[in-house]
Amino acid sequence: MEHNKLKPFPKDFLWGSASAAYQVEGAWDEDGKGPSVWDEFVRIPGTTFKETNGDVAVDNYHRYKEDVALMAEQGLKAYRFSVAWSRVIPHGNGEVNEAGLKFYDNLIDELLSYGIEPVVTLYHWDIPQGLQDEYGGWESRKVVEDFTTYAALLFERFNGRVKYWVTLNEQNVFISHGYKLAYHPPGVSDDKRMFAANHNANLANASAIAKFRELGTSGKIGPSFAYGPSYSIDANPANVLASENSEEFNAHFWMDVYTWGEYPTATWNWLEEHGLAPEILPGDTELLKKGKPDFMGVNYYRSMTHAFNGKDGVGSGKMNTTGEKGTSEETGVPGLYKNTNNPYLEKTNWDWDIDPTGLRIGLRRITNRYKLPIMITENGLGEYDSLTEDHKIHDEYRIEYIRAHALAIQEAITDGVEMLGYCTWSFTDLLSWLNGYQKRYGFVYVDRDENDEKELKRYKKDSFYWYKKTIEANGANLVEEQGK
């Protein structure tokens, strides 16, 4: 639909940015921190681009004051960061590490001193290695109790200072990449184990939200979901059905459980037919229904386009982790759908479709189905950036990407979507899990590469100043800049 005039962003709209502990903190074994599964996984040769790891990352652990001062200069209203579970409870259960908690106390206080809302993510993929060794991490129901205990520790510690909480970041990604595609720890490719681990993660998410409410914690809480709305490649009914299959398996399968505590019918029937349905024990459904979130966190990078895929069709293909455009392979699930090229969209060097309208479509779908407020918890462009001799970074491509996606949010607001905020990915450059340091997302350039940490100096990109202007205008500049 085309509107005569777009509604303004809400006056209290949270213009923010985001990060994850493993990708920025470094200090991987300092001050009592225990190892996470990522600290161990990256030691396996061939798992990451040029064997990169987060031992130092961009050293936010030691430089957080410098980074927060830059956020304040830019005018950020919110900063989303994750707590490293093994920094505060080194084994994952048992002894608490006060030094780890103090780091996050200090970070939160520093943000608040500048009027920046901390948005705290409880889990961003780095389960303690101790729990992985003890009982298999997400594959055991024991993780539900341990995650809830960990969450309660943070709720009680930071209550009153943190108003927005994210439970699990991209459960659909860490589960599928860890237990099907084997790109992430524990590096497993087993559908049965994947769906069992996913059910345990659902229970943990709901249990943490229930504990949040039981403790009377102030603020709002919800998961953060990686959503790529599905399109059909054309009007062929077989392809339309494939697109519906993808939307069920890759969106409803998670968000239905988050919101209603129930798995979608067609998906569940397919899992039972193929012997993949997780075990539902007495009390599971009741617990899941206690986990209805206050908002839906959405990480949006791209839409997905689908076509028919027969039972003897394509399966998992190679993902582009090198930045060599065009190296992604066709992927799919036999009997359900396959991903296919959308001829109407440009792509990044990592073969991700660039589709601002897809964000608007996704926001409307979530609003219409779940009736929840939405916070964009990640959206951004990973690309190669060049540092000039005079230490400038001219990233007009990132400015255009963020401008177009922020405008899509304003269009969605005009459609009737209730939006809480927009956290770009990311504030500073950081370690991309599988892609090293060459894939840059930040407003702030960090001078390091895969093989040399250099001095880790920070330089403001052109996009830093553009986003500062956008925040000051509360997005009123977006329409004016459209088409420039």
Disulfide bonds with the S-S distance in Angstrom:
none
